[in-house]
Amino acid sequence: MSSWQSYVDNLMSDGCCQDSAIVGCNSDSKYVWAAQEGGTFVNITVNTRYELHSL
């Protein structure tokens, strides 16, 4: 994970979020850039990312 982790940490800090992740993709690759340690989204897959995006 990268410096994106600080954004996830900030989202989680006040207790309003149950889980969070930052994901991204470009034409060549798809990544989970940061996720809450121990959370569900830490194991998010590319297919799940597209399912969530379409909601």
mmCIF file of the N, C-alpha and C atoms, coordinates in Angstrom:
data_MODEL
# 
_entry.id   MODEL 
# 
loop_
_atom_site.group_PDB 
_atom_site.id 
_atom_site.type_symbol 
_atom_site.label_atom_id 
_atom_site.label_alt_id 
_atom_site.label_comp_id 
_atom_site.label_asym_id 
_atom_site.label_entity_id 
_atom_site.label_seq_id 
_atom_site.pdbx_PDB_ins_code 
_atom_site.Cartn_x 
_atom_site.Cartn_y 
_atom_site.Cartn_z 
_atom_site.occupancy 
_atom_site.B_iso_or_equiv 
_atom_site.pdbx_formal_charge 
_atom_site.auth_seq_id 
_atom_site.auth_comp_id 
_atom_site.auth_asym_id 
_atom_site.auth_atom_id 
_atom_site.pdbx_PDB_model_num 
ATOM 1   N N  . MET A 1 1  ? 0.848   -1.160 0.000   1.00 0.00 ? 1  MET A N  1 
ATOM 2   C CA . MET A 1 1  ? 0.000   0.000  0.000   1.00 0.00 ? 1  MET A CA 1 
ATOM 3   C C  . MET A 1 1  ? 0.905   1.239  0.000   1.00 0.00 ? 1  MET A C  1 
ATOM 4   N N  . SER A 1 2  ? 0.311   2.349  -0.251  1.00 0.00 ? 2  SER A N  1 
ATOM 5   C CA . SER A 1 2  ? 1.121   3.549  -0.453  1.00 0.00 ? 2  SER A CA 1 
ATOM 6   C C  . SER A 1 2  ? 0.650   4.699  0.427   1.00 0.00 ? 2  SER A C  1 
ATOM 7   N N  . SER A 1 3  ? 1.036   5.891  0.033   1.00 0.00 ? 3  SER A N  1 
ATOM 8   C CA . SER A 1 3  ? 0.613   7.074  0.781   1.00 0.00 ? 3  SER A CA 1 
ATOM 9   C C  . SER A 1 3  ? -0.902  7.274  0.747   1.00 0.00 ? 3  SER A C  1 
ATOM 10  N N  . TRP A 1 4  ? -1.596  6.563  -0.107  1.00 0.00 ? 4  TRP A N  1 
ATOM 11  C CA . TRP A 1 4  ? -3.058  6.606  -0.105  1.00 0.00 ? 4  TRP A CA 1 
ATOM 12  C C  . TRP A 1 4  ? -3.617  6.099  1.214   1.00 0.00 ? 4  TRP A C  1 
ATOM 13  N N  . GLN A 1 5  ? -2.831  5.326  1.940   1.00 0.00 ? 5  GLN A N  1 
ATOM 14  C CA . GLN A 1 5  ? -3.299  4.762  3.205   1.00 0.00 ? 5  GLN A CA 1 
ATOM 15  C C  . GLN A 1 5  ? -3.724  5.854  4.185   1.00 0.00 ? 5  GLN A C  1 
ATOM 16  N N  . SER A 1 6  ? -3.080  7.001  4.144   1.00 0.00 ? 6  SER A N  1 
ATOM 17  C CA . SER A 1 6  ? -3.458  8.082  5.059   1.00 0.00 ? 6  SER A CA 1 
ATOM 18  C C  . SER A 1 6  ? -4.889  8.560  4.802   1.00 0.00 ? 6  SER A C  1 
ATOM 19  N N  . TYR A 1 7  ? -5.352  8.490  3.562   1.00 0.00 ? 7  TYR A N  1 
ATOM 20  C CA . TYR A 1 7  ? -6.734  8.855  3.266   1.00 0.00 ? 7  TYR A CA 1 
ATOM 21  C C  . TYR A 1 7  ? -7.705  7.846  3.876   1.00 0.00 ? 7  TYR A C  1 
ATOM 22  N N  . VAL A 1 8  ? -7.381  6.569  3.764   1.00 0.00 ? 8  VAL A N  1 
ATOM 23  C CA . VAL A 1 8  ? -8.208  5.528  4.380   1.00 0.00 ? 8  VAL A CA 1 
ATOM 24  C C  . VAL A 1 8  ? -8.216  5.709  5.894   1.00 0.00 ? 8  VAL A C  1 
ATOM 25  N N  . ASP A 1 9  ? -7.048  5.935  6.467   1.00 0.00 ? 9  ASP A N  1 
ATOM 26  C CA . ASP A 1 9  ? -6.957  6.139  7.918   1.00 0.00 ? 9  ASP A CA 1 
ATOM 27  C C  . ASP A 1 9  ? -7.825  7.315  8.359   1.00 0.00 ? 9  ASP A C  1 
ATOM 28  N N  . ASN A 1 10 ? -7.828  8.385  7.575   1.00 0.00 ? 10 ASN A N  1 
ATOM 29  C CA . ASN A 1 10 ? -8.641  9.557  7.887   1.00 0.00 ? 10 ASN A CA 1 
ATOM 30  C C  . ASN A 1 10 ? -10.135 9.226  7.815   1.00 0.00 ? 10 ASN A C  1 
ATOM 31  N N  . LEU A 1 11 ? -10.542 8.477  6.802   1.00 0.00 ? 11 LEU A N  1 
ATOM 32  C CA . LEU A 1 11 ? -11.945 8.075  6.688   1.00 0.00 ? 11 LEU A CA 1 
ATOM 33  C C  . LEU A 1 11 ? -12.395 7.259  7.893   1.00 0.00 ? 11 LEU A C  1 
ATOM 34  N N  . MET A 1 12 ? -11.500 6.429  8.406   1.00 0.00 ? 12 MET A N  1 
ATOM 35  C CA . MET A 1 12 ? -11.846 5.521  9.491   1.00 0.00 ? 12 MET A CA 1 
ATOM 36  C C  . MET A 1 12 ? -11.726 6.169  10.871  1.00 0.00 ? 12 MET A C  1 
ATOM 37  N N  . SER A 1 13 ? -11.058 7.294  10.973  1.00 0.00 ? 13 SER A N  1 
ATOM 38  C CA . SER A 1 13 ? -10.682 7.850  12.272  1.00 0.00 ? 13 SER A CA 1 
ATOM 39  C C  . SER A 1 13 ? -11.849 8.286  13.152  1.00 0.00 ? 13 SER A C  1 
ATOM 40  N N  . ASP A 1 14 ? -12.946 8.750  12.571  1.00 0.00 ? 14 ASP A N  1 
ATOM 41  C CA . ASP A 1 14 ? -14.042 9.241  13.412  1.00 0.00 ? 14 ASP A CA 1 
ATOM 42  C C  . ASP A 1 14 ? -15.137 8.210  13.663  1.00 0.00 ? 14 ASP A C  1 
ATOM 43  N N  . GLY A 1 15 ? -14.969 7.005  13.141  1.00 0.00 ? 15 GLY A N  1 
ATOM 44  C CA . GLY A 1 15 ? -15.923 5.937  13.399  1.00 0.00 ? 15 GLY A CA 1 
ATOM 45  C C  . GLY A 1 15 ? -17.166 5.952  12.528  1.00 0.00 ? 15 GLY A C  1 
ATOM 46  N N  . CYS A 1 16 ? -17.254 6.868  11.576  1.00 0.00 ? 16 CYS A N  1 
ATOM 47  C CA . CYS A 1 16 ? -18.429 6.925  10.702  1.00 0.00 ? 16 CYS A CA 1 
ATOM 48  C C  . CYS A 1 16 ? -18.432 5.832  9.633   1.00 0.00 ? 16 CYS A C  1 
ATOM 49  N N  . CYS A 1 17 ? -17.257 5.371  9.247   1.00 0.00 ? 17 CYS A N  1 
ATOM 50  C CA . CYS A 1 17 ? -17.145 4.331  8.221   1.00 0.00 ? 17 CYS A CA 1 
ATOM 51  C C  . CYS A 1 17 ? -16.866 2.984  8.874   1.00 0.00 ? 17 CYS A C  1 
ATOM 52  N N  . GLN A 1 18 ? -17.461 1.937  8.315   1.00 0.00 ? 18 GLN A N  1 
ATOM 53  C CA . GLN A 1 18 ? -17.185 0.588  8.790   1.00 0.00 ? 18 GLN A CA 1 
ATOM 54  C C  . GLN A 1 18 ? -15.994 -0.020 8.065   1.00 0.00 ? 18 GLN A C  1 
ATOM 55  N N  . ASP A 1 19 ? -15.749 0.416  6.838   1.00 0.00 ? 19 ASP A N  1 
ATOM 56  C CA . ASP A 1 19 ? -14.654 -0.106 6.035   1.00 0.00 ? 19 ASP A CA 1 
ATOM 57  C C  . ASP A 1 19 ? -14.385 0.896  4.925   1.00 0.00 ? 19 ASP A C  1 
ATOM 58  N N  . SER A 1 20 ? -13.200 0.866  4.367   1.00 0.00 ? 20 SER A N  1 
ATOM 59  C CA . SER A 1 20 ? -12.891 1.756  3.257   1.00 0.00 ? 20 SER A CA 1 
ATOM 60  C C  . SER A 1 20 ? -11.716 1.216  2.469   1.00 0.00 ? 20 SER A C  1 
ATOM 61  N N  . ALA A 1 21 ? -11.677 1.606  1.208   1.00 0.00 ? 21 ALA A N  1 
ATOM 62  C CA . ALA A 1 21 ? -10.571 1.253  0.326   1.00 0.00 ? 21 ALA A CA 1 
ATOM 63  C C  . ALA A 1 21 ? -10.508 2.293  -0.782  1.00 0.00 ? 21 ALA A C  1 
ATOM 64  N N  . ILE A 1 22 ? -9.340  2.461  -1.323  1.00 0.00 ? 22 ILE A N  1 
ATOM 65  C CA . ILE A 1 22 ? -9.151  3.307  -2.491  1.00 0.00 ? 22 ILE A CA 1 
ATOM 66  C C  . ILE A 1 22 ? -8.643  2.396  -3.589  1.00 0.00 ? 22 ILE A C  1 
ATOM 67  N N  . VAL A 1 23 ? -9.399  2.346  -4.682  1.00 0.00 ? 23 VAL A N  1 
ATOM 68  C CA . VAL A 1 23 ? -9.041  1.483  -5.804  1.00 0.00 ? 23 VAL A CA 1 
ATOM 69  C C  . VAL A 1 23 ? -8.907  2.332  -7.050  1.00 0.00 ? 23 VAL A C  1 
ATOM 70  N N  . GLY A 1 24 ? -8.151  1.850  -7.989  1.00 0.00 ? 24 GLY A N  1 
ATOM 71  C CA . GLY A 1 24 ? -7.977  2.585  -9.221  1.00 0.00 ? 24 GLY A CA 1 
ATOM 72  C C  . GLY A 1 24 ? -7.651  1.659  -10.363 1.00 0.00 ? 24 GLY A C  1 
ATOM 73  N N  . CYS A 1 25 ? -7.803  2.170  -11.554 1.00 0.00 ? 25 CYS A N  1 
ATOM 74  C CA . CYS A 1 25 ? -7.441  1.376  -12.719 1.00 0.00 ? 25 CYS A CA 1 
ATOM 75  C C  . CYS A 1 25 ? -7.094  2.307  -13.866 1.00 0.00 ? 25 CYS A C  1 
ATOM 76  N N  . ASN A 1 26 ? -6.312  1.776  -14.745 1.00 0.00 ? 26 ASN A N  1 
ATOM 77  C CA . ASN A 1 26 ? -6.053  2.448  -16.003 1.00 0.00 ? 26 ASN A CA 1 
ATOM 78  C C  . ASN A 1 26 ? -6.158  1.388  -17.088 1.00 0.00 ? 26 ASN A C  1 
ATOM 79  N N  . SER A 1 27 ? -5.798  1.691  -18.284 1.00 0.00 ? 27 SER A N  1 
ATOM 80  C CA . SER A 1 27 ? -5.969  0.737  -19.375 1.00 0.00 ? 27 SER A CA 1 
ATOM 81  C C  . SER A 1 27 ? -5.105  -0.510 -19.212 1.00 0.00 ? 27 SER A C  1 
ATOM 82  N N  . ASP A 1 28 ? -4.033  -0.429 -18.433 1.00 0.00 ? 28 ASP A N  1 
ATOM 83  C CA . ASP A 1 28 ? -3.111  -1.547 -18.298 1.00 0.00 ? 28 ASP A CA 1 
ATOM 84  C C  . ASP A 1 28 ? -3.257  -2.346 -17.013 1.00 0.00 ? 28 ASP A C  1 
ATOM 85  N N  . SER A 1 29 ? -3.781  -1.752 -15.959 1.00 0.00 ? 29 SER A N  1 
ATOM 86  C CA . SER A 1 29 ? -3.777  -2.446 -14.674 1.00 0.00 ? 29 SER A CA 1 
ATOM 87  C C  . SER A 1 29 ? -4.864  -1.918 -13.747 1.00 0.00 ? 29 SER A C  1 
ATOM 88  N N  . LYS A 1 30 ? -5.148  -2.737 -12.737 1.00 0.00 ? 30 LYS A N  1 
ATOM 89  C CA . LYS A 1 30 ? -6.142  -2.394 -11.734 1.00 0.00 ? 30 LYS A CA 1 
ATOM 90  C C  . LYS A 1 30 ? -5.556  -2.698 -10.369 1.00 0.00 ? 30 LYS A C  1 
ATOM 91  N N  . TYR A 1 31 ? -5.746  -1.795 -9.414  1.00 0.00 ? 31 TYR A N  1 
ATOM 92  C CA . TYR A 1 31 ? -5.095  -1.931 -8.117  1.00 0.00 ? 31 TYR A CA 1 
ATOM 93  C C  . TYR A 1 31 ? -6.009  -1.530 -6.974  1.00 0.00 ? 31 TYR A C  1 
ATOM 94  N N  . VAL A 1 32 ? -5.776  -2.143 -5.820  1.00 0.00 ? 32 VAL A N  1 
ATOM 95  C CA . VAL A 1 32 ? -6.264  -1.613 -4.556  1.00 0.00 ? 32 VAL A CA 1 
ATOM 96  C C  . VAL A 1 32 ? -5.095  -0.804 -4.018  1.00 0.00 ? 32 VAL A C  1 
ATOM 97  N N  . TRP A 1 33 ? -5.244  0.506  -3.964  1.00 0.00 ? 33 TRP A N  1 
ATOM 98  C CA . TRP A 1 33 ? -4.148  1.371  -3.540  1.00 0.00 ? 33 TRP A CA 1 
ATOM 99  C C  . TRP A 1 33 ? -4.022  1.446  -2.031  1.00 0.00 ? 33 TRP A C  1 
ATOM 100 N N  . ALA A 1 34 ? -5.144  1.315  -1.335  1.00 0.00 ? 34 ALA A N  1 
ATOM 101 C CA . ALA A 1 34 ? -5.125  1.359  0.131   1.00 0.00 ? 34 ALA A CA 1 
ATOM 102 C C  . ALA A 1 34 ? -6.429  0.757  0.632   1.00 0.00 ? 34 ALA A C  1 
ATOM 103 N N  . ALA A 1 35 ? -6.378  0.164  1.822   1.00 0.00 ? 35 ALA A N  1 
ATOM 104 C CA . ALA A 1 35 ? -7.582  -0.419 2.419   1.00 0.00 ? 35 ALA A CA 1 
ATOM 105 C C  . ALA A 1 35 ? -7.414  -0.491 3.925   1.00 0.00 ? 35 ALA A C  1 
ATOM 106 N N  . GLN A 1 36 ? -8.543  -0.547 4.618   1.00 0.00 ? 36 GLN A N  1 
ATOM 107 C CA . GLN A 1 36 ? -8.534  -0.679 6.071   1.00 0.00 ? 36 GLN A CA 1 
ATOM 108 C C  . GLN A 1 36 ? -7.988  -2.054 6.446   1.00 0.00 ? 36 GLN A C  1 
ATOM 109 N N  . GLU A 1 37 ? -6.935  -2.088 7.231   1.00 0.00 ? 37 GLU A N  1 
ATOM 110 C CA . GLU A 1 37 ? -6.346  -3.350 7.662   1.00 0.00 ? 37 GLU A CA 1 
ATOM 111 C C  . GLU A 1 37 ? -7.388  -4.173 8.412   1.00 0.00 ? 37 GLU A C  1 
ATOM 112 N N  . GLY A 1 38 ? -7.531  -5.428 8.010   1.00 0.00 ? 38 GLY A N  1 
ATOM 113 C CA . GLY A 1 38 ? -8.505  -6.314 8.636   1.00 0.00 ? 38 GLY A CA 1 
ATOM 114 C C  . GLY A 1 38 ? -9.914  -6.151 8.102   1.00 0.00 ? 38 GLY A C  1 
ATOM 115 N N  . GLY A 1 39 ? -10.120 -5.201 7.198   1.00 0.00 ? 39 GLY A N  1 
ATOM 116 C CA . GLY A 1 39 ? -11.448 -4.964 6.640   1.00 0.00 ? 39 GLY A CA 1 
ATOM 117 C C  . GLY A 1 39 ? -11.740 -5.871 5.453   1.00 0.00 ? 39 GLY A C  1 
ATOM 118 N N  . THR A 1 40 ? -12.981 -5.871 5.050   1.00 0.00 ? 40 THR A N  1 
ATOM 119 C CA . THR A 1 40 ? -13.407 -6.673 3.907   1.00 0.00 ? 40 THR A CA 1 
ATOM 120 C C  . THR A 1 40 ? -12.752 -6.199 2.618   1.00 0.00 ? 40 THR A C  1 
ATOM 121 N N  . PHE A 1 41 ? -12.622 -4.894 2.452   1.00 0.00 ? 41 PHE A N  1 
ATOM 122 C CA . PHE A 1 41 ? -12.116 -4.355 1.196   1.00 0.00 ? 41 PHE A CA 1 
ATOM 123 C C  . PHE A 1 41 ? -10.628 -4.600 0.968   1.00 0.00 ? 41 PHE A C  1 
ATOM 124 N N  . VAL A 1 42 ? -9.899  -5.015 1.980   1.00 0.00 ? 42 VAL A N  1 
ATOM 125 C CA . VAL A 1 42 ? -8.481  -5.311 1.775   1.00 0.00 ? 42 VAL A CA 1 
ATOM 126 C C  . VAL A 1 42 ? -8.327  -6.467 0.777   1.00 0.00 ? 42 VAL A C  1 
ATOM 127 N N  . ASN A 1 43 ? -9.349  -7.302 0.652   1.00 0.00 ? 43 ASN A N  1 
ATOM 128 C CA . ASN A 1 43 ? -9.322  -8.439 -0.272  1.00 0.00 ? 43 ASN A CA 1 
ATOM 129 C C  . ASN A 1 43 ? -10.190 -8.219 -1.502  1.00 0.00 ? 43 ASN A C  1 
ATOM 130 N N  . ILE A 1 44 ? -10.540 -6.976 -1.779  1.00 0.00 ? 44 ILE A N  1 
ATOM 131 C CA . ILE A 1 44 ? -11.400 -6.677 -2.918  1.00 0.00 ? 44 ILE A CA 1 
ATOM 132 C C  . ILE A 1 44 ? -10.725 -7.132 -4.211  1.00 0.00 ? 44 ILE A C  1 
ATOM 133 N N  . THR A 1 45 ? -11.528 -7.646 -5.131  1.00 0.00 ? 45 THR A N  1 
ATOM 134 C CA . THR A 1 45 ? -11.005 -8.093 -6.419  1.00 0.00 ? 45 THR A CA 1 
ATOM 135 C C  . THR A 1 45 ? -11.399 -7.099 -7.500  1.00 0.00 ? 45 THR A C  1 
ATOM 136 N N  . VAL A 1 46 ? -10.801 -7.253 -8.652  1.00 0.00 ? 46 VAL A N  1 
ATOM 137 C CA . VAL A 1 46 ? -11.136 -6.383 -9.776  1.00 0.00 ? 46 VAL A CA 1 
ATOM 138 C C  . VAL A 1 46 ? -12.613 -6.530 -10.121 1.00 0.00 ? 46 VAL A C  1 
ATOM 139 N N  . ASN A 1 47 ? -13.138 -7.752 -10.135 1.00 0.00 ? 47 ASN A N  1 
ATOM 140 C CA . ASN A 1 47 ? -14.550 -7.955 -10.455 1.00 0.00 ? 47 ASN A CA 1 
ATOM 141 C C  . ASN A 1 47 ? -15.450 -7.294 -9.423  1.00 0.00 ? 47 ASN A C  1 
ATOM 142 N N  . THR A 1 48 ? -15.120 -7.402 -8.159  1.00 0.00 ? 48 THR A N  1 
ATOM 143 C CA . THR A 1 48 ? -15.911 -6.764 -7.107  1.00 0.00 ? 48 THR A CA 1 
ATOM 144 C C  . THR A 1 48 ? -15.881 -5.255 -7.268  1.00 0.00 ? 48 THR A C  1 
ATOM 145 N N  . ARG A 1 49 ? -14.746 -4.718 -7.610  1.00 0.00 ? 49 ARG A N  1 
ATOM 146 C CA . ARG A 1 49 ? -14.616 -3.278 -7.808  1.00 0.00 ? 49 ARG A CA 1 
ATOM 147 C C  . ARG A 1 49 ? -15.589 -2.806 -8.877  1.00 0.00 ? 49 ARG A C  1 
ATOM 148 N N  . TYR A 1 50 ? -15.708 -3.542 -9.981  1.00 0.00 ? 50 TYR A N  1 
ATOM 149 C CA . TYR A 1 50 ? -16.636 -3.156 -11.037 1.00 0.00 ? 50 TYR A CA 1 
ATOM 150 C C  . TYR A 1 50 ? -18.088 -3.320 -10.601 1.00 0.00 ? 50 TYR A C  1 
ATOM 151 N N  . GLU A 1 51 ? -18.382 -4.333 -9.796  1.00 0.00 ? 51 GLU A N  1 
ATOM 152 C CA . GLU A 1 51 ? -19.736 -4.517 -9.283  1.00 0.00 ? 51 GLU A CA 1 
ATOM 153 C C  . GLU A 1 51 ? -20.129 -3.340 -8.392  1.00 0.00 ? 51 GLU A C  1 
ATOM 154 N N  . LEU A 1 52 ? -19.239 -2.907 -7.518  1.00 0.00 ? 52 LEU A N  1 
ATOM 155 C CA . LEU A 1 52 ? -19.518 -1.772 -6.640  1.00 0.00 ? 52 LEU A CA 1 
ATOM 156 C C  . LEU A 1 52 ? -19.681 -0.482 -7.430  1.00 0.00 ? 52 LEU A C  1 
ATOM 157 N N  . HIS A 1 53 ? -18.853 -0.320 -8.442  1.00 0.00 ? 53 HIS A N  1 
ATOM 158 C CA . HIS A 1 53 ? -18.892 0.895  -9.253  1.00 0.00 ? 53 HIS A CA 1 
ATOM 159 C C  . HIS A 1 53 ? -20.221 1.029  -9.976  1.00 0.00 ? 53 HIS A C  1 
ATOM 160 N N  . SER A 1 54 ? -20.832 -0.092 -10.349 1.00 0.00 ? 54 SER A N  1 
ATOM 161 C CA . SER A 1 54 ? -22.068 -0.041 -11.125 1.00 0.00 ? 54 SER A CA 1 
ATOM 162 C C  . SER A 1 54 ? -23.308 0.184  -10.267 1.00 0.00 ? 54 SER A C  1 
ATOM 163 N N  . LEU A 1 55 ? -23.171 0.194  -8.931  1.00 0.00 ? 55 LEU A N  1 
ATOM 164 C CA . LEU A 1 55 ? -24.334 0.402  -8.057  1.00 0.00 ? 55 LEU A CA 1 
ATOM 165 C C  . LEU A 1 55 ? -24.858 1.810  -8.145  1.00 0.00 ? 55 LEU A C  1 
# 
